[in-house]
Amino acid sequence: MSDARSANGAALRATAARVLARVMEGRSLSDLLPEARRGLISRDQALLAELVQGTCRWFHRLDFLADMLLERPFKARDRELQALLLVGLYQLTFTRIPPHAAVNETAQATRRLHRRWAAGLVNAVLRRFQRERARLEEAALREPTARYSQPAWFIEAMQRSWPDQADAILSGLLERPPFILRVDLQRTTREEQAARLARVGIACRPVQGVPSALRLDRAVPVSRLPGFDQGLVSVQDAGAQLAAPLLDLRPGMRVLDACAAPGGKTGHLLEQAPDLSLVAVDADPVRLERVEENLARLGRSAELWVGDAANPAPPWGGRRYHRILADVPCTATGVMRRHPDIRLLRRPQDLSELVERQRRILDALWRLLLPGGKLLYATCSLLPEENEAQVSAFLARQQDARALPLVGPPGLATGHGLQLLPLTRETDGFYYALLEKKGG
C-alpha cells in the first residue's frame, strides 16, 4: 500500500514558498525539490514542481510586478512570505489554475508559514494585480530584466557575446525544455523505437543532425516509455547527445569520462562502440551513485572512481587514454530551461572561479591523453570565457595540441569549436571543442 499523501492547496503553496525561499538564499532546486516532493501523491508532486520551477523561470518578472504592487519591500525575515507572493503571481499569470482558487489558497498558505497577519496583504495584492494586470505587464515588457526574466549582467553578456542572436537566446531560455529521448542504436533503431512509442499513443519526431534523438510532442513519465526499463532509451537533450559521437570511438579503446555524473553521457559512450574500457570519475560520491544506477538500467558497465579531474590520482589518474571526455563544471547558463533556478543562483563573480577550475582540469587531463588521442572539451554554457576563450588559451599553452574542425547542423561554428544556442525546441546551449594530441 502506498504511503503517499494528498496535500491541500494551501499546504502545497506553503511548501512551494519554502523551497523558493531556500533557492533565493542560494540552494539548488536539484537538492531541494526531491525532498519536498517525497511522500506526496503524483498529482501533488507535479503541481509542486510546476509552482517552484515556473516561479524560478519567471522570477525576475514576478519580482518586478511585486515591487510595483507593494508599498514597501518585505524584510529579510519574511523571505518565505515574499516567495509565497511570487508563487501567487505566477499562478495568476502563467497557469490555468482558476484565479479565485489561486488567490484564496495562496492567502491561506500564510497561516502555514506562521504569518497569519499577512493573509489580508497577500489577498489584496493578488486581487489588485488582477485589476491592473494590463498596465503592470506592459510596464514589465519595457524593462529588460523583467521582459527576459534574467539578471542585468546576463542580459548584457548575451548582447555582448551574441549580438545577432541575443534576443532569440533570451526568449528561448524562457521556454519549457523539450522532452528528448536517446535511442541505443546498438540495440534498436530510431524508427523501431518511434513505432513502439506510437503503439502506446506517444507522438514523436526525429531530431535533424542527431541520429539517436527523438523529440516527444509532450513530456510523459518515464514509466510510460516502452523500452526505458530495458535500457533501449534514455532521456537526454539532443545537444548533449552530440558529445559521444564527436569522440570517434573505436572498439577496445581506453576512455576516460572525467566529470561523469549523473551519467547520461557515460551511458552514451558505451552505446557508441563495443568493448570500450571506460573509466568514469566524479568528485561527488553521491552523484557517482547515479552514474552506477544509470549504467545498471542500460545493462552497461564501467570502472567508477571518486576523484578530482583537476588532480588525477592513481589508479585511474596513473593511466593513459585514447579518448577523454571533459564535461567540465561551468555556469550552466545554456541549460536554464531545464534548471530555471540557475537564473537566481548564478552570480557574475562565479565566472572567474569556474574559468580557473576549467583551466586546471584541461591541463591535468591533457597529461593523461596518449599521443594521437582526442579530448572533447564540453560545457553547457553560453559564455565565451568558458568556451572559445578557454580553448584558445589552452592551445596557446599546449604546443602539442590542435583543435579539430567541428560542424553542425545543430550549432554555430566558432574559431575552435561548436556552439549550440537554445534557439529551437530541440537543443539546449552547449559548447564543444575537439582537441587532438600531436605525435600519434
C-alpha positions as CSV (number, residue, x, y, z in Angstrom):
1,M,0.0,0.0,0.0
2,S,1.3,3.4,-0.9
3,D,2.0,5.9,2.0
4,A,1.8,8.9,-0.4
5,R,-0.4,11.6,0.9
6,S,-2.5,14.3,-0.7
7,A,-1.7,17.8,0.4
8,N,-4.4,20.6,0.5
9,G,-3.9,23.6,-1.7
10,A,-2.7,25.9,1.0
11,A,-0.1,23.4,2.3
12,L,1.2,22.8,-1.2
13,R,1.7,26.5,-1.8
14,A,3.4,27.0,1.5
15,T,5.8,24.2,0.6
16,A,6.5,25.8,-2.7
17,A,7.2,29.1,-0.9
18,R,9.6,27.4,1.5
19,V,11.5,25.8,-1.3
20,L,11.7,29.0,-3.4
21,A,12.9,30.9,-0.3
22,R,15.8,28.5,0.0
23,V,16.6,29.0,-3.7
24,M,16.7,32.7,-3.1
25,E,19.2,32.0,-0.4
26,G,21.5,30.1,-2.7
27,R,20.3,26.5,-2.6
28,S,19.8,24.4,-5.7
29,L,16.4,23.0,-6.8
30,S,18.0,19.7,-7.6
31,D,18.8,19.4,-3.9
32,L,15.6,20.8,-2.5
33,L,12.8,19.5,-4.7
34,P,13.2,15.8,-4.3
35,E,12.9,16.1,-0.5
36,A,9.9,18.4,-0.8
37,R,8.1,16.1,-3.1
38,R,8.7,13.0,-1.0
39,G,5.6,11.4,0.3
40,L,3.2,13.3,-1.9
41,I,0.9,11.7,-4.5
42,S,2.0,12.1,-8.1
43,R,-0.6,14.8,-8.9
44,D,0.7,17.0,-6.0
45,Q,4.3,16.3,-6.8
46,A,3.7,17.6,-10.3
47,L,1.9,20.7,-9.1
48,L,4.6,21.5,-6.6
49,A,7.3,21.2,-9.3
50,E,5.3,23.4,-11.6
51,L,4.9,26.1,-9.0
52,V,8.5,26.1,-7.9
53,Q,10.1,25.7,-11.3
54,G,7.7,28.1,-13.0
55,T,8.2,30.8,-10.4
56,C,12.0,30.4,-10.8
57,R,11.7,30.7,-14.6
58,W,9.8,33.9,-14.3
59,F,11.3,35.1,-11.0
60,H,12.7,38.5,-12.2
61,R,9.4,39.4,-14.0
62,L,7.3,38.4,-11.0
63,D,9.6,40.2,-8.6
64,F,9.3,43.3,-10.8
65,L,5.5,43.1,-10.6
66,A,5.6,42.5,-6.8
67,D,7.7,45.7,-6.4
68,M,5.1,47.7,-8.3
69,L,2.3,46.3,-6.2
70,L,3.8,46.6,-2.7
71,E,4.0,49.9,-0.8
72,R,7.2,48.7,0.8
73,P,9.5,45.7,0.3
74,F,9.5,42.7,2.5
75,K,12.0,42.4,5.3
76,A,14.7,39.7,5.2
77,R,12.9,37.7,7.9
78,D,9.9,37.5,5.6
79,R,11.6,35.9,2.7
80,E,9.1,32.9,2.7
81,L,6.3,35.4,2.5
82,Q,7.9,37.2,-0.4
83,A,8.3,33.8,-2.1
84,L,4.7,33.0,-1.5
85,L,3.5,36.2,-3.2
86,L,5.6,35.4,-6.2
87,V,4.1,31.9,-6.3
88,G,0.7,33.6,-6.3
89,L,1.5,35.9,-9.1
90,Y,2.9,33.0,-11.1
91,Q,-0.4,31.1,-10.8
92,L,-2.4,34.1,-12.0
93,T,0.0,34.9,-14.9
94,F,1.2,31.6,-16.3
95,T,-1.1,28.8,-15.2
96,R,-4.7,27.7,-15.8
97,I,-5.5,27.4,-12.1
98,P,-8.8,29.3,-11.6
99,P,-7.9,32.8,-10.3
100,H,-10.2,32.5,-7.3
101,A,-8.5,29.3,-6.2
102,A,-5.0,30.7,-6.7
103,V,-5.8,33.8,-4.7
104,N,-7.6,32.0,-1.8
105,E,-5.2,29.1,-1.4
106,T,-2.2,31.4,-1.6
107,A,-3.6,33.7,1.0
108,Q,-4.5,30.7,3.2
109,A,-0.9,29.5,2.9
110,T,0.3,32.4,5.1
111,R,-1.1,30.5,8.1
112,R,1.1,27.5,7.2
113,L,4.1,29.9,7.1
114,H,3.2,31.2,10.6
115,R,2.4,34.6,9.0
116,R,-1.3,34.7,9.7
117,W,-1.2,38.5,9.8
118,A,-0.2,38.6,6.1
119,A,-3.3,36.8,4.7
120,G,-5.1,40.0,4.0
121,L,-2.0,41.6,2.4
122,V,-1.4,38.7,0.0
123,N,-5.1,38.6,-0.9
124,A,-5.2,42.4,-1.5
125,V,-2.0,42.4,-3.6
126,L,-3.1,39.5,-5.8
127,R,-6.6,41.0,-6.4
128,R,-5.0,44.3,-7.2
129,F,-2.8,42.6,-9.8
130,Q,-5.9,41.1,-11.4
131,R,-7.5,44.6,-11.7
132,E,-4.3,46.3,-13.0
133,R,-2.8,43.4,-14.9
134,A,-2.6,45.0,-18.4
135,R,-0.9,48.1,-17.1
136,L,1.6,46.2,-15.0
137,E,2.5,43.7,-17.7
138,E,3.0,46.5,-20.2
139,A,5.5,48.1,-17.8
140,A,7.3,44.8,-17.3
141,L,7.8,44.4,-21.0
142,R,9.6,47.7,-21.2
143,E,12.1,46.6,-18.6
144,P,14.7,44.1,-20.0
145,T,15.3,42.2,-16.7
146,A,11.5,41.7,-16.4
147,R,10.9,41.0,-20.1
148,Y,13.5,38.3,-20.3
149,S,13.3,37.3,-16.6
150,Q,17.1,37.5,-16.3
151,P,19.6,39.5,-14.2
152,A,21.0,42.5,-15.9
153,W,24.6,41.1,-16.0
154,F,23.5,38.1,-18.0
155,I,21.4,40.1,-20.5
156,E,24.5,42.4,-21.1
157,A,26.7,39.3,-21.5
158,M,24.4,37.8,-24.2
159,Q,24.1,41.2,-26.0
160,R,27.9,41.5,-26.0
161,S,28.7,37.9,-26.9
162,W,25.9,37.1,-29.3
163,P,24.6,40.5,-30.6
164,D,22.7,39.0,-33.6
165,Q,21.1,36.2,-31.5
166,A,20.8,37.8,-28.1
167,D,17.0,38.4,-28.2
168,A,16.3,34.9,-29.6
169,I,18.6,33.3,-26.9
170,L,17.0,35.2,-24.0
171,S,13.5,34.4,-25.3
172,G,14.4,30.8,-25.9
173,L,15.6,30.4,-22.4
174,L,12.1,31.3,-21.1
175,E,10.5,28.3,-22.9
176,R,9.9,25.0,-21.3
177,P,12.5,22.4,-22.1
178,P,11.9,19.9,-24.9
179,F,11.5,16.3,-24.0
180,I,14.1,14.3,-25.9
181,L,15.0,10.6,-25.9
182,R,18.2,9.0,-26.8
183,V,17.9,5.6,-28.6
184,D,20.5,2.9,-28.0
185,L,21.4,2.4,-31.7
186,Q,23.4,-0.8,-30.8
187,R,20.2,-2.5,-29.7
188,T,17.5,-0.9,-31.8
189,T,16.8,1.7,-34.4
190,R,15.2,5.1,-34.1
191,E,12.4,4.0,-36.4
192,E,11.7,0.9,-34.3
193,Q,11.6,3.0,-31.1
194,A,9.3,5.6,-32.7
195,A,6.9,2.7,-33.6
196,R,6.9,1.4,-30.1
197,L,6.0,4.9,-28.8
198,A,3.3,5.2,-31.4
199,R,1.7,2.0,-30.3
200,V,1.2,3.4,-26.8
201,G,-0.1,6.7,-28.1
202,I,3.1,8.8,-27.7
203,A,3.8,11.1,-30.7
204,C,7.5,11.9,-31.5
205,R,9.7,13.1,-34.3
206,P,13.4,12.7,-35.2
207,V,15.8,15.4,-34.4
208,Q,17.8,16.5,-37.5
209,G,21.5,16.1,-37.3
210,V,21.3,13.8,-34.1
211,P,20.8,10.2,-35.3
212,S,19.9,8.9,-31.8
213,A,17.4,11.6,-30.8
214,L,13.6,11.6,-30.8
215,R,11.6,14.6,-29.6
216,L,8.3,13.9,-27.9
217,D,5.4,16.2,-28.5
218,R,4.9,16.4,-24.8
219,A,6.6,15.2,-21.6
220,V,5.5,11.9,-20.2
221,P,6.6,9.9,-17.1
222,V,9.5,7.6,-17.9
223,S,7.3,4.7,-16.7
224,R,5.2,5.2,-19.8
225,L,8.2,4.9,-22.2
226,P,8.4,1.5,-23.8
227,G,12.0,0.2,-23.6
228,F,13.0,2.6,-20.8
229,D,13.3,-0.1,-18.1
230,Q,15.2,-2.3,-20.6
231,G,17.7,0.5,-21.4
232,L,16.6,0.9,-25.0
233,V,16.0,4.6,-24.5
234,S,17.1,7.3,-22.1
235,V,16.1,10.9,-21.5
236,Q,18.8,13.3,-22.8
237,D,18.8,16.6,-24.6
238,A,19.7,16.4,-28.2
239,G,22.6,18.7,-27.8
240,A,24.1,16.5,-25.1
241,Q,23.8,13.6,-27.5
242,L,26.4,15.1,-29.7
243,A,29.2,14.5,-27.2
244,A,29.8,10.8,-27.5
245,P,29.8,10.6,-31.4
246,L,32.2,13.5,-31.6
247,L,34.9,11.4,-29.9
248,D,35.1,9.0,-32.8
249,L,35.2,5.9,-30.6
250,R,36.6,2.5,-31.7
251,P,36.2,-0.9,-30.2
252,G,38.7,-1.7,-27.4
253,M,39.7,1.9,-26.7
254,R,40.6,3.1,-23.2
255,V,38.3,6.0,-22.5
256,L,38.0,8.4,-19.5
257,D,34.8,10.2,-18.7
258,A,36.4,12.7,-16.3
259,C,33.3,14.6,-14.8
260,A,30.8,11.8,-15.3
261,A,27.8,12.4,-13.0
262,P,24.9,12.0,-13.5
263,G,25.9,9.6,-16.2
264,G,23.9,10.4,-19.3
265,K,27.0,10.9,-21.5
266,T,28.7,7.9,-19.8
267,G,26.0,5.6,-21.0
268,H,26.1,7.1,-24.4
269,L,29.8,6.5,-24.7
270,L,29.2,2.8,-24.0
271,E,26.5,2.7,-26.7
272,Q,28.9,4.1,-29.3
273,A,31.3,1.2,-29.6
274,P,31.5,-2.3,-28.1
275,D,34.2,-3.4,-25.7
276,L,35.3,0.0,-24.6
277,S,37.4,0.1,-21.5
278,L,35.7,3.0,-19.8
279,V,36.6,4.8,-16.6
280,A,34.1,7.2,-15.1
281,V,35.2,9.7,-12.5
282,D,33.4,12.3,-10.4
283,A,34.3,14.3,-7.4
284,D,30.9,13.8,-5.7
285,P,30.4,10.2,-4.4
286,V,26.6,10.7,-4.1
287,R,26.3,11.8,-7.7
288,L,28.6,9.0,-8.8
289,E,26.0,6.6,-7.4
290,R,23.6,8.0,-10.0
291,V,26.1,7.0,-12.7
292,E,26.1,3.5,-11.4
293,E,22.3,3.4,-11.3
294,N,22.0,4.7,-14.9
295,L,24.5,2.2,-16.2
296,A,22.7,-0.7,-14.4
297,R,19.4,0.3,-16.2
298,L,21.3,0.4,-19.5
299,G,22.9,-3.0,-18.9
300,R,26.3,-1.4,-19.3
301,S,29.4,-1.4,-17.1
302,A,32.3,0.9,-16.4
303,E,35.0,1.4,-13.8
304,L,33.8,4.1,-11.4
305,W,36.1,6.2,-9.2
306,V,35.6,9.2,-6.9
307,G,38.2,11.7,-7.9
308,D,39.0,15.3,-8.8
309,A,39.6,15.8,-12.5
310,A,41.9,18.7,-11.7
311,N,44.1,16.5,-9.6
312,P,44.3,13.0,-11.2
313,A,45.4,10.3,-8.8
314,P,46.1,6.6,-9.2
315,P,44.7,4.2,-10.0
316,W,42.7,6.0,-12.7
317,G,45.0,9.0,-12.8
318,G,48.0,6.9,-13.4
319,R,46.8,5.6,-16.8
320,R,46.8,6.9,-20.3
321,Y,43.8,7.1,-22.5
322,H,42.9,7.1,-26.2
323,R,39.9,9.3,-25.6
324,I,38.9,11.7,-22.8
325,L,35.5,13.5,-22.3
326,A,36.0,16.6,-20.2
327,D,32.4,17.8,-19.5
328,V,33.7,20.4,-17.1
329,P,31.9,22.3,-14.3
330,C,30.5,25.6,-15.7
331,T,27.9,28.3,-15.1
332,A,25.3,26.1,-16.8
333,T,23.8,29.2,-18.5
334,G,22.9,27.1,-21.5
335,V,20.5,24.8,-19.6
336,M,18.3,27.3,-17.8
337,R,15.3,25.9,-19.5
338,R,15.9,22.6,-17.6
339,H,17.3,24.2,-14.5
340,P,15.4,27.6,-14.1
341,D,16.9,28.2,-10.6
342,I,20.2,29.0,-12.3
343,R,18.9,32.5,-13.1
344,L,18.7,33.1,-9.4
345,L,21.8,31.2,-8.3
346,R,24.4,32.3,-10.8
347,R,26.4,35.4,-10.0
348,P,28.9,37.2,-12.3
349,Q,31.7,36.6,-9.7
350,D,31.2,32.9,-10.2
351,L,32.7,33.1,-13.7
352,S,36.3,33.7,-12.8
353,E,36.4,30.8,-10.3
354,L,34.9,28.4,-12.8
355,V,37.2,29.5,-15.6
356,E,40.2,28.8,-13.4
357,R,38.9,25.4,-12.4
358,Q,38.3,24.5,-16.1
359,R,41.8,25.6,-16.9
360,R,43.2,23.3,-14.2
361,I,41.1,20.3,-15.4
362,L,42.1,20.8,-19.0
363,D,45.8,20.9,-18.2
364,A,45.6,18.0,-15.8
365,L,43.6,15.7,-18.2
366,W,45.8,16.6,-21.2
367,R,48.7,14.8,-19.4
368,L,46.6,11.6,-19.4
369,L,46.0,11.6,-23.1
370,L,48.0,9.3,-25.4
371,P,49.7,10.9,-28.4
372,G,47.3,10.8,-31.3
373,G,44.4,10.7,-28.8
374,K,41.4,13.1,-28.7
375,L,39.9,15.1,-25.8
376,L,36.5,16.6,-26.1
377,Y,36.1,19.7,-24.0
378,A,32.4,20.3,-23.3
379,T,30.3,22.8,-21.3
380,C,26.6,23.7,-21.0
381,S,27.5,27.4,-21.1
382,L,26.7,30.3,-23.4
383,L,29.6,32.5,-22.1
384,P,32.7,32.7,-24.4
385,E,35.0,33.0,-21.4
386,E,34.2,29.3,-20.5
387,N,34.2,28.2,-24.1
388,E,36.1,29.7,-27.1
389,A,38.4,31.9,-24.9
390,Q,39.2,28.9,-22.6
391,V,40.1,26.7,-25.6
392,S,42.2,29.5,-27.2
393,A,44.2,30.0,-24.0
394,F,44.7,26.2,-23.7
395,L,46.0,25.9,-27.3
396,A,48.4,28.8,-26.6
397,R,49.8,26.9,-23.6
398,Q,50.0,23.4,-25.1
399,Q,52.1,23.3,-28.2
400,D,51.3,19.6,-28.8
401,A,47.5,20.3,-29.1
402,R,45.4,21.2,-32.1
403,A,41.7,21.8,-32.5
404,L,39.9,19.6,-35.0
405,P,37.1,21.2,-37.0
406,L,33.5,20.6,-35.9
407,V,30.4,21.2,-38.0
408,G,26.7,21.1,-37.2
409,P,24.0,21.1,-38.5
410,P,22.9,22.0,-35.0
411,G,25.2,24.7,-33.7
412,L,27.3,27.6,-34.8
413,A,31.0,27.1,-35.7
414,T,33.3,29.2,-33.7
415,G,37.1,29.7,-34.0
416,H,38.0,26.3,-32.4
417,G,34.7,24.6,-31.6
418,L,30.9,24.4,-32.0
419,Q,28.4,26.5,-30.0
420,L,24.8,25.3,-29.7
421,L,22.4,28.0,-28.8
422,P,18.9,27.4,-27.2
423,L,17.1,28.9,-30.2
424,T,14.9,25.8,-31.0
425,R,12.8,23.3,-29.2
426,E,15.4,20.6,-29.7
427,T,18.7,21.6,-28.1
428,D,19.9,23.5,-25.0
429,G,23.1,25.6,-25.1
430,F,26.3,23.6,-25.3
431,Y,29.9,24.2,-26.4
432,Y,32.2,21.5,-27.8
433,A,35.9,21.6,-28.8
434,L,37.7,18.5,-30.0
435,L,41.4,18.6,-29.2
436,E,43.9,16.2,-30.6
437,K,47.4,15.5,-29.2
438,K,50.1,15.6,-31.9
439,G,52.6,12.8,-32.3
440,G,50.4,9.7,-32.6
